[in-house]
Every structure is written in structure tokens, then in C-alpha cells.
Amino acid sequence: MKMTSVRKHALIIVLALCIVVLAGCGGASSSTPPAPTKPSSAATEQPVPVISSTQASGSDIPDTQVFVKYTSSSGKYQLVVAEGWAQTISGTDVSFVSNLNALQVTLTNTSTQPTASSVRNDQAVTLQQTGRAIRDVQVKDVQLPNGTAVLITYTSNSDPNPVTNKQVRLGNNRYLFFRNGQLAALTLSAPVGADNVDQWARIASSFKWV
């Protein structure tokens, strides 16, 4: 009888321990917090801090800068560009770069001539989709010596430096010229604070179809 009683007590203890263990497992499972959600890789890029006024003034195009005529025979346009800047040609497109200054012309086909009104609805959206932290967008029609154009001004982040991965806040002037189904976008860029107003006006005023 004593042996039977001992076995019953042992069995009760074992069953009690099993119940406690199972309850503990169930509680831990129900209280486990959900895994944190990773931020989307498409998060909006933020503007980088504006560089110092000393760095910006170092990107001014000097008054003594020599300009030379550039003609694209395939794109059938011409304009003056700063002599000595690094040049890259890709079909009808061209770019000139010196330090943090840049000039770029790209050609696309379009059926209608752009206006400030249409650009506000279309090109401004394109800038937001393709640029880096686009801000301060303004659009207006302008009259230049060789015809009318649409001027878009905006700020953006530069491409990251391939070595340091640092970016610079840029001021941009983009002029849109139209003729016979072709749209030429002339973009002039420099660090925010650089004084290139006169030099940029000279370049933009020189653009014409040939």
C-alpha cells in the first residue's frame, strides 16, 4: 500500500510539472513582441547641410574665365562653355564639369512646346522622381536673345562623392528650349551660395538651334 501511495504522489508531481512547463511556453509565445519593421528603402532623401560660404565662393566662375563655342552636330545646337572644363559626350547630350560646377545639355523628343504652366505640372514631378532631395522649385517663362525658354530653378543634393560618399547642396538653373519636336534641357549647377549669376546668364543666352 505504501508503494502504491508513493507512486501516486510521484505521478501527481510529474503531471503538475508538465502543466507548469506547458503554461510557461504558452505565455512566452503569446507575449513575444512582433519583429520590428524595416524602414522602406524608398524613404525620402533629406537635403544635406549647405556648405560654408568660403567653400561656395570657391566655386564661383571667375570673371576672367574664357568661354568657347561648342556645337553639337548631331543635336544641331550650340552654346558657349567654359574653356578647360572636363567634357563628356553621349550622342546628342553633353556635359562639362569643373570641381563642383557643372553644365549639361540633354535632348528628348516631345510633341508640344513647354510653358511655365505645363512644366509646373509635368517637369517638376519628374525632378522629384529623378533628382536628389529636390526643394525650392520655381518655374517661369523667360525671353532670351535667341527665343523663349522655360526656366526652372531648384536646389538638390549632389551625387555622393565616390571616395568620401559626401554630398553637397546645389543650386540649379534648368532652361528648356523647344524646336520641331525636340526639347533641349540646359542645366547649370553649383554649390548653394556660389555667385555665378552673370556667367550662367551668359551661357543660357548663347544657346541656339543650328
NORVENKA-V87864 format. One record per residue. N is the residue number from 1. SS is DSSP state (A for helix, B for strand, O for the rest). OMEGA is omega in radians with two decimals (NA if undefined). Layout:
{{N & SS & OMEGA} {N & SS & OMEGA}}
This chain:
{{1 & O & 3.14} {2 & A & 3.14} {3 & A & 3.13} {4 & A & 3.14} {5 & A & 3.14} {6 & A & 3.14} {7 & A & 3.12} {8 & A & 3.13} {9 & A & 3.14} {10 & A & 3.14} {11 & A & 3.12} {12 & A & -3.14} {13 & A & 3.14} {14 & A & 3.14} {15 & A & 3.13} {16 & A & 3.12} {17 & A & 3.13} {18 & A & 3.14} {19 & A & 3.13} {20 & A & -3.13} {21 & A & -3.14} {22 & A & 3.12} {23 & A & 3.12} {24 & A & 3.12} {25 & A & -3.14} {26 & A & -3.14} {27 & A & -3.13} {28 & A & -3.12} {29 & A & -3.07} {30 & A & -3.09} {31 & A & -3.13} {32 & O & -3.10} {33 & O & 3.12} {34 & O & 3.13} {35 & O & -3.12} {36 & O & 3.12} {37 & O & 3.13} {38 & O & 3.13} {39 & O & -3.14} {40 & O & 3.11} {41 & O & -3.14} {42 & O & 3.13} {43 & O & -3.08} {44 & O & 3.11} {45 & O & -3.09} {46 & O & 3.12} {47 & O & 3.06} {48 & O & 3.13} {49 & O & 3.10} {50 & O & 3.14} {51 & O & -3.08} {52 & O & 3.14} {53 & A & 3.12} {54 & A & 3.10} {55 & A & -3.13} {56 & A & -3.14} {57 & A & 3.09} {58 & O & 3.11} {59 & O & 3.06} {60 & O & 3.00} {61 & O & -3.04} {62 & O & 3.11} {63 & O & -3.13} {64 & O & -3.11} {65 & O & 3.10} {66 & O & 3.10} {67 & B & 3.13} {68 & B & -3.11} {69 & B & 3.03} {70 & B & 3.12} {71 & B & 3.06} {72 & B & -3.14} {73 & O & 3.14} {74 & O & 3.14} {75 & O & 3.13} {76 & O & 3.02} {77 & B & 3.07} {78 & B & 3.09} {79 & B & 3.07} {80 & B & -3.14} {81 & B & 3.14} {82 & B & -3.14} {83 & O & 3.06} {84 & O & 3.11} {85 & O & -3.14} {86 & B & -3.03} {87 & B & 3.05} {88 & B & -3.13} {89 & B & 3.08} {90 & B & -3.09} {91 & O & 3.13} {92 & O & -3.10} {93 & B & 3.12} {94 & B & 3.05} {95 & B & 3.09} {96 & B & -3.05} {97 & B & 3.03} {98 & B & -3.11} {99 & O & -3.13} {100 & O & 3.08} {101 & B & 3.13} {102 & B & 3.04} {103 & B & -3.11} {104 & B & 3.03} {105 & B & 3.08} {106 & B & -3.14} {107 & B & 3.04} {108 & B & 3.09} {109 & B & 3.09} {110 & O & -3.04} {111 & O & -3.08} {112 & O & 3.11} {113 & O & -3.11} {114 & O & 3.01} {115 & O & 3.12} {116 & A & -3.12} {117 & A & -3.12} {118 & A & -3.14} {119 & A & 3.12} {120 & A & -3.10} {121 & A & -3.01} {122 & O & -3.06} {123 & A & 3.14} {124 & A & 3.09} {125 & A & 3.11} {126 & A & 3.10} {127 & A & -3.13} {128 & A & -3.08} {129 & A & -3.02} {130 & A & -3.10} {131 & O & -3.13} {132 & O & 3.09} {133 & O & -3.13} {134 & O & 3.11} {135 & B & 2.98} {136 & B & -3.10} {137 & B & 3.05} {138 & B & -3.06} {139 & B & 3.08} {140 & B & 3.02} {141 & B & 3.12} {142 & B & 3.08} {143 & B & 3.14} {144 & B & -3.09} {145 & O & -3.09} {146 & O & 3.09} {147 & B & -3.12} {148 & B & 3.10} {149 & B & 3.01} {150 & B & -3.14} {151 & B & 3.05} {152 & B & 3.04} {153 & B & -3.12} {154 & B & 3.02} {155 & B & -3.11} {156 & B & 2.98} {157 & B & 3.03} {158 & O & 2.98} {159 & O & 3.12} {160 & O & 3.05} {161 & O & -3.07} {162 & O & -3.11} {163 & O & -3.05} {164 & O & -3.08} {165 & O & 3.13} {166 & O & 3.11} {167 & O & -3.14} {168 & O & 3.08} {169 & B & -3.04} {170 & B & 2.91} {171 & B & -3.04} {172 & B & 2.94} {173 & B & 3.11} {174 & B & 3.12} {175 & B & 3.10} {176 & B & 3.13} {177 & B & -3.08} {178 & B & 3.00} {179 & B & 3.01} {180 & O & 3.08} {181 & O & 3.10} {182 & B & 3.12} {183 & B & 3.09} {184 & B & 3.09} {185 & B & 3.09} {186 & B & -3.10} {187 & B & 3.12} {188 & B & -3.05} {189 & B & 3.07} {190 & B & 3.11} {191 & B & 3.09} {192 & O & -3.13} {193 & O & 3.09} {194 & O & -3.11} {195 & O & -3.13} {196 & O & -3.04} {197 & A & -3.09} {198 & A & -3.10} {199 & A & 3.09} {200 & A & 3.12} {201 & A & 3.13} {202 & A & -3.13} {203 & A & -3.11} {204 & A & -3.12} {205 & A & -3.10} {206 & A & -3.06} {207 & O & 3.02} {208 & B & 3.08} {209 & B & -3.13} {210 & O & NA}}
